[in-house]
C-alpha cells in the first residue's frame, strides 16, 4: 500500500519548448488533417500566431521531462503494476509552437478499492506558458495493482 503521506507531493516543475516538427508529427499520428496544425501559413490565415497545440499533445509533451516516471520512484509506485485509469483536461488558453510550457504536478488523492487490491493515485497538473499564464490543467488517475 502506498503511504498516504504522499498526498500533496509535488514533483519539480519542468519547462519544455513546443517544437513545430513535433506538432506536425503529432497531427499526422492522430489523423488531424486540418492544415492549421501542420502548415504555418494556414495557421496564420486562420488567426493563429503559429502552429496551435492540439488538445492531447500536452500529455505527450509532459512525457519529455527528464525521467517522466521519477515521481513513481519517489512515492513507491512500482511501474510494472501501473494501469492508466483516467485523464481529464481543462483548457484556459491556446498554446503554440515556440511556447515554453512549464508543467507542475501534485498528488491530490490516494485511495484504494477491492480491499486494497487496487490503489488509485490522482495527480493534478498545471501548465503555464512563458508569460506565467495558465494554459491548461489536467488530472490523471493511475491504478496500481496489488496482489
C-alpha positions in Angstrom: 0.0 0.0 0.0 1.2 3.5 -0.8 1.8 5.8 2.1 -0.9 8.5 2.3 1.8 11.0 3.4 2.4 11.5 -0.3 -0.9 13.3 -0.8 0.4 16.8 -1.5 3.7 15.5 -3.0 4.7 18.0 -5.8 7.2 17.0 -8.4 9.8 19.5 -9.6 8.5 21.9 -12.3 9.7 21.2 -15.8 9.8 23.7 -18.7 9.6 22.3 -22.2 9.6 24.0 -25.6 6.8 23.3 -28.1 8.6 22.4 -31.4 6.9 22.8 -34.8 8.3 19.4 -36.0 6.8 17.6 -33.1 3.4 19.3 -33.6 3.4 18.2 -37.3 4.2 14.6 -36.4 1.6 14.6 -33.7 -1.1 15.9 -36.2 -0.2 13.1 -38.6 -0.2 10.5 -35.8 -3.7 11.4 -34.6 -5.1 11.8 -38.2 -5.6 15.5 -37.9 -6.0 16.7 -41.5 -6.7 20.4 -40.8 -3.7 22.3 -42.2 -3.7 24.8 -39.3 -1.9 22.0 -37.3 0.8 21.4 -39.9 1.1 24.5 -42.2 2.2 27.7 -40.6 0.7 29.9 -43.4 -2.7 28.1 -42.9 -2.4 28.6 -39.1 -1.7 32.4 -39.5 -4.5 32.7 -42.1 -6.9 31.2 -39.5 -5.8 33.8 -36.9 -3.2 31.8 -35.0 0.3 33.3 -34.3 1.9 29.9 -35.1 1.0 26.3 -35.3 -1.5 25.6 -32.5 -1.1 22.8 -30.0 -3.7 20.0 -30.5 -5.5 19.2 -27.2 -3.9 16.0 -26.1 -0.4 17.0 -27.2 0.2 18.4 -23.7 0.2 14.9 -22.2 2.8 13.8 -24.8 4.9 16.9 -24.2 4.9 16.3 -20.5 6.5 12.9 -21.1 9.6 14.7 -22.5 10.5 15.8 -18.9 13.7 14.2 -17.7 12.7 10.9 -16.0 9.0 11.3 -16.5 8.3 8.4 -14.1 10.7 9.6 -11.5 7.8 10.6 -9.2 6.8 6.9 -9.2 10.1 6.1 -7.6 9.8 9.0 -5.2 6.4 7.7 -3.8 7.0 4.0 -4.2 4.8 3.2 -7.2 6.0 0.0 -9.0 5.8 0.9 -12.7 5.1 -2.7 -13.9 1.9 -2.7 -11.7 0.5 0.6 -13.1 -2.5 1.0 -15.3 -3.8 4.2 -16.9 -7.1 4.9 -15.2 -8.4 8.3 -16.4 -7.4 11.6 -17.7 -9.3 14.9 -17.9 -8.2 18.2 -19.5 -9.3 21.8 -18.8 -8.1 24.3 -21.3 -7.7 28.0 -20.5 -5.8 29.4 -23.5 -4.1 28.3 -26.7 -0.5 27.2 -26.8 1.6 27.5 -29.9 4.8 26.3 -31.4 7.7 28.2 -29.8 6.0 28.5 -26.4 7.9 27.5 -23.3 5.4 25.5 -21.2 6.0 24.7 -17.5 4.5 21.6 -16.0 3.8 21.4 -12.3 2.2 18.3 -10.8 0.9 17.4 -7.4 -0.7 14.2 -5.9 -4.1 15.2 -4.6 -5.5 11.9 -3.5 -4.6 8.2 -2.9 -7.4 5.7 -2.2 -8.0 2.0 -2.6 -10.8 -0.3 -3.7 -11.3 -4.1 -3.7 -9.9 -4.4 -0.2 -6.6 -2.8 -1.3 -6.1 -4.9 -4.4 -6.4 -1.7 -6.5 -4.9 1.6 -5.4 -5.7 4.9 -7.2 -3.3 7.8 -7.3 -4.8 11.1 -8.5 -2.4 13.8 -9.8 -3.3 17.3 -10.8 -1.0 19.1 -13.4 -0.9 22.8 -14.2 0.7 24.0 -17.4 1.7 27.7 -17.7 3.4 29.5 -20.6 6.4 31.7 -20.7 4.2 34.7 -19.6 3.1 32.7 -16.4 -0.4 32.4 -17.9 -2.4 29.3 -17.1 -2.7 27.3 -20.4 -4.3 24.1 -19.2 -4.8 21.7 -16.3 -5.0 18.0 -16.5 -5.9 15.4 -13.9 -4.7 11.9 -14.3 -5.6 8.9 -12.3 -3.3 5.8 -12.3 -4.2 2.5 -10.9 -1.7 0.4 -9.0 -2.5 -3.4 -9.0 -1.6 -5.3 -5.8 -1.7 -9.0 -5.1 
